[in-house]
Amino acid sequence: MTLIEKLESKQRLSYEDGVALYDLDVLTLGKYANKIREEKHSKKTYYNVNRHINPTNICKDVCHFCAYSASRKNPKPYTLKHDEIMDTVASSVKNGIKEVHIVSAHNPDTGLEWYLEIFAKIKEKYPELHIKALTAAEIHFLSEQYNKSYEEIINLMLENGVDSMPGGGAEIFDEEIRKRICGGKVTSQQWLDIHKLWHENGKQSNATMLFGHIETRESRIDHMMRLRDLQDKTNGFNAFIPLVYQKENNFLKVTDFPTANEILKTFAISRLMLDNIPHLKAYWVTSTIKLALIAQEFGANDLDGTIEKESINSAAGAASANGMAQCEFTGLIKNSGFVPVQRDSLYNEIN
């Protein structure tokens, strides 16, 4: 059976099929990816009204792709006080946010209680607010730093009000490349193990993949296959997010950046390979809003949200520091021929 015949008959694709998909032209890939997108979600493009908070940029790890952590590339270390974080949340709640997304560096000086207390404070004051917090990389860091098992850290997160996990820290699972770009942080298998434990607690999470740096196409397909295998077991991933590498202010000497064609191919292939993950997010922060809107015709059905403020990717050159107004967001979706649908963090439709 040819690859096109497999696509036509919606057969599950193998690793070899995934690699071969890159040899197809982008419009062919877009046609088949969009067909799946429309079967699953029609013309709906999801977004949420959310606030990103990055409480500290002091980090014990040195990831070569990172421009956010305090280093000679970013010589302005900071750690927010709880009062500052609560003031930010209070201001954002007035703007109608439904989710607060808390991700930061691996700061060895803040203390485990510093994380847990801010989650509890937010949940106590705003019980209706969804807290998405702590990547698997942060959980691994806290586990090592405070000599606790992953299960113990996850139980503490649940006890203190965390509702779902973001997908950060996955980067690329290919161990050889991972060692070069972020050796020392959570391993590929540890990342998967942590999400498996989270799913076994009846909770959902996102999954990500950082691409466009020194990885290969084969690395990307391998990454997708590992996620698909775990999803077969747990069904806990609600969205896959291919993150486009940001090139400024970091230590990776990347000169061959992916074209828009390559980025759109990767979105389409993600939709075709990940048949068991319901949503594909074109995170506008890393892809630019224009390309994220085009990606809605190449399998993606989500843009993330308004975010209000973003520090991690904007430190590496993304135009996301101040987020985007909701009216502008919905207008861009409508003008692209899609139906904007506000969602909560678990993809329940709000309006």
Summary of the structure (lengths in Angstrom):
residues: 351
radius of gyration: 19.2
end to end distance: 43.2
largest distance: 61.2
contacts: 1179
relative contact order: 0.17
helix: 44%
strand: 14%
